[in-house]
Amino acid sequence: MKSFLFTITALLVCQLPSFGQTRHPLKAPAQLDDSLFSTYYRQRVSLFRSLPTHRNSIIFLGNSITDGGEWAELFNNDARIINRGISGDITAGVLNRLDEVTRRRPAKVFLLIGTNDLARGISTDSILKNIYLIAGIIHQQSPYTKLYIQSLTPVNDYYGKFPSHTGNSDKIKTINRSLADHAGHKDYPYTYLNIHDLFTDQAGLFDTGLTNDGLHLKGEAYQRWKHFLYPYLQDVQPRPALVPLPRELTWTGQSFDLYLPTTIEIRQDSLRDLAVDLQKIIRDAGYQVSINDPSKTEQSIKLKIEKISTAVNPAEAYQLEVNQHHINIKAGTKEGLYRGLQTLRQLLRDGSVIDGCKISDEPAYSWRGYMVDVGRNYQSMDLLKRQIDHMAALKLNVFHFHATENEAWRFQVRSFPALTDPRFMERDKGQYYSTAEIKELIKYCKDRYILFLPEIDMPGHSAAFTRAMGYDMQSDSGLATVKKILTEIAATYDFPYIHIGADEVKITRQDFIPAVTKLLQDKGIKVIGWAPGGKYYPGVIRQLWGSDKGLTEDHIQRIDSKNLYINHMDAEESVASIYNHAICGVQKGDTYHLGGTLCLWNDRRLSTDLNNLIQNPAYPALVSFAERAWCGGGNTSNEVFIPDSAAEQRLAFEAFENRLLDIKKSFFYKEPFPYVRQANIRWQLIGPYPNNGDLEKSFAPEDKGFDFSGAADTLNATGATIILRHFWHPAAKGILKNPKENTTYYAFARYWSEADTTAGMWIGFYDFSRSTATSTPKAGSWNNLSSKIWLNGTVIAPPDFVRAGQRGNTETPYVDENYSFRIPATVHLKKGWNQILIKVLIGKFNSGIWYAPYKWMFTAVFVKKQGPVNWQQDGRFYGNRRDQEK
């Protein structure tokens, strides 16, 4: 039987050329007689062939070493993972059953094969030819499959077992060198993974602590292997993504094995609640750890209160070190320790092994807030808590709760039950937050070292108050009632701050704001108000939505929310815009520049509270803001685009985007997260072409044969969304330095596809703010401006809007108006390079709606679905640049 298999393998490698040596279509060998293979092989293959086909799976393919891995369980019961290892298998056996793999069109294949061939006397050249043939067939029959060929694992004759295997160390190294040398070449479509060195001792043999027979792996070895493969399986970076990025971070090359017995060490009983929090973090990864268990001293995680003398912000500063046997987290306060635990949570991304590192960290700003508007649209307690959890994980520390609005008053005041009576609400009638629920939210925040900041808007945004009470807030009765409300709130809750709003209103009573401010300050409560806003009493902190004129001269404390309104941001714009933003116009906080608050105002009615997060890029914006608010930096020019020519800035954004997308995959995979990679997308903008108000007028780039590579008047641009002129111009700057009305531009890019296929595409020519009454485009139009997009010369039709041509109304919820929350356009891609041409034009900047001028922009990016509302970029997208040929 063995000699016959030698013959079969030799026939395979002689009759079929290496993929690297041919350009002809490849064929798998004719199906071999099952009698040539073992009983176990036949059992396994018959089972594999009987199982249902699910595309986009992740397949582990190989022999007994692969067969022995509980891969799905190792990777947190990932349902995509299937094991196609067969004990005793050889390269010929894999070729014989490869059709079962390729028909599934897997997303990834991790191949490990060849050591049994060596044991059977097959030459290294023959083994390599078969492996290359496997690679070629997978690429040909399933071109979008990512193939990872893993090195052969080491052997050791220490145990005196498997003598036909354990003497092959030199041959194993020869095969591994060849696999490494050929990987990535156009004729060898695979990525090489060196797992051999994960398991070797100093002599280059299989570490005897990781095997009990010199050939196969023990559990610890599989855990190492899993940790090594995690980035490739999850499409994340080799090191864990940390957001916000610590001030000082050094990777040491060591690692801490969490799957081994571990205890949490604390010296002060006051830290027990943090130790319990850490237990839960580790339990979520699947492991149990004790607290102060003297029997488990070899490995420990130590939490310690210790002053950090170098800290500028000592309340939140922490230091964290991970080495082979210990994890040490120390801080001057429990709050600092809690921040350190959030970093450890991100380091623990694969659930088994934590990369060794040294971190010293503290925030640049003391105030890092997130505001939700529950006055206009009610949000459930569960949804609020989910957002608070993400805030805590990202080290944000202020939850701004905007609870009263024209549409409804949702903050229970027991002395005035009419305020929360459904009769006086215009939306989500009867939905409000009881005293018990507010106390629950306060505690939920406090447990996560987050300040709960209530906003009771006065005297503006108070129509709900007027309906309920029957008089205006600025009347004598109104002011008296407001004082009673604030007195009850102060007596019921221990609020250190209360936000009074006080903007967007005509002040008819000059003593109103001073009176309520004095009342609160006399009770020891600090007051915050919007700026520009009312004429404030001394000591009021200003939250900026507009100009900060005069604040610096008057030494007034401020919180920045200017250009930080998520509801006005395109999904792709949000990350670039917020990442660029210098909070308070400075690089780090001080006595007067406290920090910033990211705001989610969804003025328009919503059909469900989750649409706050689906129709607004809330979580991408939150991650970006957390980075900027903790790290400081940014610029003061308020650019809403990715720098294209400034290499250092562009590379910095790319590095952040990589971390953001890793965080998305690791921590937001169950959440709406409307953002895809865009730093790799390059456009040529050709223009300007004056259209003189004729929006149907065409220009040279629409002509067949137009030479884009030689086009004059070209501007390079980077991103999925390109904003030529923002509707807040010049406060927010698009890519054009001097935009002019009645102008047409064209955008050109190329996209590489591995096969003829269909794809999803986000396409948009306007971002509908979730706070305006903008009308839906008419049927057959992208944006009522004759904008067009072509793919390989064929026009992509605009969407069939559910409410095409409907006049804008803030009481009508959005359905499909923006690309990020409608089904992507289905387009056909040809194999090879595909050309995308976009006509993006403007007439007058004035749209006829004073608060919503035109936003001159376009979005185009290929996407694939990751969940109900979670998308990722699909494929490679390039501008017409000579240095970016495939």
Secondary structure, 3 states (H helix, E strand, C coil): CHHHHHHHHHHHHHHCCCHHHCCCCCCCCCCCCHHHCCHHHHHHHHHHHHCCCCCCCEEEEECHHHHCCCHHHHCCCCCCEEEEECCCCCHHHHHHCHHHHHCCCCCEEEEECCHHHHHCCCCHHHHHHHHHHHHHHHHHHCCCCEEEEECCCCCCHHHCCCHHHHCCHHHHHHHHHHHHHHCCCCCCCCEEECCHHHCECCCCCECCCCCCCCCCCCHHHHHHHHHHHHHHHHCCCCCCCCCCCCCEEEEEEEEEECCCCCEEEECCHHHHHHHHHHHHHHHHCCCCCEECCCCCCCCEEEEEECCCCCCCCCCCCEEEEECCCEEEEEECCHHHHHHHHHHHHHHCCCCCEEEEEEEEECCCCCEEEEEEECCCCCCCHHHHHHHHHHHHHCCCCEEEEECECCCCECECCCCCHHHHCHHHCCCCCCCCECHHHHHHHHHHHHCCCCEEEEEEEECCCCHHHHHHHCCCCCCHHHHHHHHHHHHHHHHHCCCCEEEEECCCCCCCCCCHHHHHHHHHHHCCCEEEEEECCCCCCCCCEEEECCCCCCCCCCCCCEEECCCCEHHHCCHHHHHHHHHHECHHHCCCCCCCEEEEEEEECCCCCCCCCCHHHHCCCHHHHHHHHHHHHHHCCCECCCECCCCCCCHHHHHHHHHHHHHHHHHHHHHCCCCCECCCCCCCCEEEEEEEEECCCCCCCCCHHHCCCCCCCCCCCEEEEECCEEEEECCCCCCCECCCCCCCCCEEEEEEEEEEECCCEEEEEEEECCCCCCCCCCCCCCCCCCCCCCCEEEECCEECCCCCCCCCCCCCCCCCCCCCCCHHHCCCEEEEECCEEEEEEEEEEECCCCCCCCCCCCCEEEEEEEEEECCCCEEEECCEEECCCHHHCC
